[in-house]
């Protein structure tokens, strides 16, 4: 498990981390991240003339790098 995700799981499960289902937790986080990235990608692709589109692309890249998403 990505170290950042492990730390999040510890925060969610506290001292009961072993009881947190690793596959369930990872899938939940993956879905949330994909939704967030999707919102930014939509903005970057559909608001091409908007100055925030470039920043949206930068955010997508930063989020993917931060969480180790390819």
C-alpha positions in Angstrom: 0.0 0.0 0.0 1.2 3.5 -0.8 2.7 5.0 2.3 0.5 8.0 2.1 -2.6 5.8 1.8 -1.4 3.8 4.8 -1.2 6.9 6.9 -4.7 7.9 5.8 -5.9 4.4 6.8 -4.3 4.8 10.2 -6.2 8.1 10.6 -9.4 6.6 9.6 -9.0 3.4 11.6 -6.9 4.8 14.4 -5.4 2.0 16.4 -7.6 -0.5 14.6 -5.8 -0.3 11.3 -5.4 -4.0 11.0 -9.2 -4.2 11.0 -9.4 -1.8 8.0 -9.9 -3.9 4.9 -6.9 -3.0 2.8 -8.5 -3.8 -0.6 -11.7 -2.0 0.4 -9.9 1.0 1.6 -7.6 1.2 -1.4 -10.6 0.9 -3.8 -12.5 3.6 -1.9 -9.6 6.0 -2.1 -9.0 5.1 -5.7 -12.6 6.0 -6.6 -12.5 9.3 -4.7 -9.3 10.3 -6.4 -10.5 9.3 -9.9 -13.7 11.4 -9.3 -11.6 14.4 -8.3 -9.2 14.0 -11.2 -12.2 13.6 -13.6 -13.6 16.9 -12.5 -10.3 18.7 -13.1 -9.7 16.9 -16.4 -13.2 17.9 -17.6 -12.5 21.5 -16.7 -9.1 21.4 -18.4 -10.5 19.9 -21.6 -13.8 21.8 -21.9 -12.8 25.2 -20.8 -9.8 25.7 -23.0 -10.1 29.4 -23.2 -10.5 29.8 -19.4 -7.2 30.7 -17.7 -8.1 28.2 -14.9 -7.8 25.3 -17.5 -4.0 25.4 -17.3 -4.1 25.3 -13.5 -6.6 22.4 -13.6 -4.1 20.4 -15.8 -1.3 21.3 -13.3 -3.5 20.1 -10.4 -4.2 16.8 -12.2 -0.5 16.2 -12.6 0.2 17.2 -9.0 -2.5 14.9 -7.6 -1.4 11.9 -9.7 2.3 12.4 -8.6 1.4 12.9 -5.0 -0.7 9.7 -4.8 1.5 7.7 -7.2 -1.2 7.3 -9.8 -0.2 6.5 -13.4 
